[in-house]
């Protein structure tokens, strides 16, 4: 490529050799055309010259044109050579400039490379320093994490020990409460069979006598309650109760037989085994009622219900537990007092030999009322027994709940004892990775300790 400069505007252009040849040809053709036009114009101006002169002139002109053409060609060649020289000089200058630019670029690139290498060295040094600092920080973090982990394990063990102690205390408290409930149930069961009876080493006979004597002065001032000491036909009862009115007329009489479970150590007897003898003793001693005060058949629902009327087997006979001893006497006494007037009327009727139909009706009415009062009393005693049964059932449920609570507490204690740090972190990828790092960072002699921690 060659550069040429415009003589008018000074602009530079780059042209190759083909473009340069076209330019030279244009210059030659332009000069030749200019010479022809000048010759034609001159010929026209001299048109009137003679033919000979015209031919001569034409020949001269042709000569001149040929000369000028050659001259123009020579000038054009000179110009071309000059342009070639300029182009060559321009090419040389371009190459020189290119070499200089390349040298400058190479120098700049070398400087940039050196600068980059220097920066790279600095960056590498900084990276190495940062890596060292990061390693130190990581080591410190690992040590801190190890310390914290040990503290956490120690705290967890302490908490576990404390939790186990709390659980043990709670279990002990639950056991004590269960024992207390068991004792309460036992007491309730004993009360269910004996209710308020307190023998305190006394016999059943002594207990009944003591109970009666405590209220004799207030409730039965004209009554007798004493042991049956008269043997009739080889037998006698335990106690006889007789009550009189202010005129000395007997209101009510009761033959009592007391039977305690401890009285027979060879075998368990039933209440019914004593009915026949009791009825016989009642008749022999002229008593109106027969009452068996018994602790036999302690688990019997029938006899534990209250006052049991067994008159379907033996007339005017009742079976009671010791706690119903005073209530039954009071009941029979009150009803006897109500019928005292009827007895007096009966006596008068007998004396006067009058009709006793009305009396019998009243007597039947008394019997009915007595039966109603008896049933009411029995119902009330039964309600009391039912309430005791409900209390026992409730205490049993409380006991079962306490046992269930104790079982759950023991299970919780077992789970707490089986708890480890690895089980706590099971399924946690982050904690597993941390443990791996800690295991890798531990010295060789720490490996057994780490395994022991697990």
Secondary structure, 3 states (H helix, E strand, C coil): CEEEECCCCCCEEEECHHHHHHHHHHHHHHHHHHHHHHHHHHHHHCCCCCHHHHHHHHHHHHHHHHHHHHHHHHHHHHHHHHHHHHHHHHHHHHHHHHHHHHHHHHHHHHHHHHHHHHHHHHHHHHHHHHHHHHHHHHHHHHHHHHHHHHHHHHHHHHHHHHHHHHHHHHHHHHHHHHHHHHHHHHHHHHHHHHCCCCCCCCCHHHHHHHHHHHHHHHHCCCEEEEECCCCECCECCCEEEEEECCCCCEEEEEEEEEECHHHCCCCCCCHHHHHHHHHHHHHHCCCCEEEEEECCCCCCCCHHHCCEECCCCCCCEEEECHHHHHHHHHHHHHHHHHCHHHHHHHHHHHHHCCCCHHHHHHHHHHHHHHHHHHHHHHHHHHHHHHHHHHHHHHHHHHHHHHHHHHHHHHHHHHHHHCCCHHHHCCCCHHHHHHHHHHHHHCCHHHHHHHHHHC
